[in-house]
Amino acid sequence: QVQFVESGGGLVQPGGSLRLSCAASVTLFRIQTMGWYRQALGKQRELVAGITPIGVTTYADSVKGRFTITRDNAKNTVTLQMSSLKTEDTAVYYCNQYPNPLAYWGQGTQVTVSS
């Protein structure tokens, strides 16, 4: 059964940092390219970062240099280290396969950047 469990979100001031984690239960996780996505209120879901099975990464222009995606294939986890957070990073963050996400989405984790 497919399952994504995201955690680590919260309220942080501009310039602060957060570390998000995703525990993924998907078939053959170690050969799947994974991604972190986000959806702000009233906006479409967008890709934030992706990582291939061997660790090649891609980032949205808006987060380059501030966010880092990593994975642990032994633990079936994907993490997103976020720093220098901005108010526009406020959104619900999700993990899923990339570039073709599964129809199933987890509950996500809320990130709010506000002073």
Stockholm file with secondary structure:
# STOCKHOLM 1.0

chainA/1-115         QVQFVESGGGLVQPGGSLRLSCAASVTLFRIQTMGWYRQALGKQRELVAGITPIGVTTYADSVKGRFTITRDNAKNTVTLQMSSLKTEDTAVYYCNQYPNPLAYWGQGTQVTVSS
#=GR chainA/1-115 SS CCEEEEECCEEECTTCCEEEEEEEECTTGGGSCEEEEEECTTSCCEEEEEECTTCCEEECTTTTTTEEEEEETTTTEEEEEECSCCGGGCEEEEEEESSSCCSCCCCCEEEEECC
#=GC SS_cons         CCEEEEECCEEECTTCCEEEEEEEECTTGGGSCEEEEEECTTSCCEEEEEECTTCCEEECTTTTTTEEEEEETTTTEEEEEECSCCGGGCEEEEEEESSSCCSCCCCCEEEEECC
//
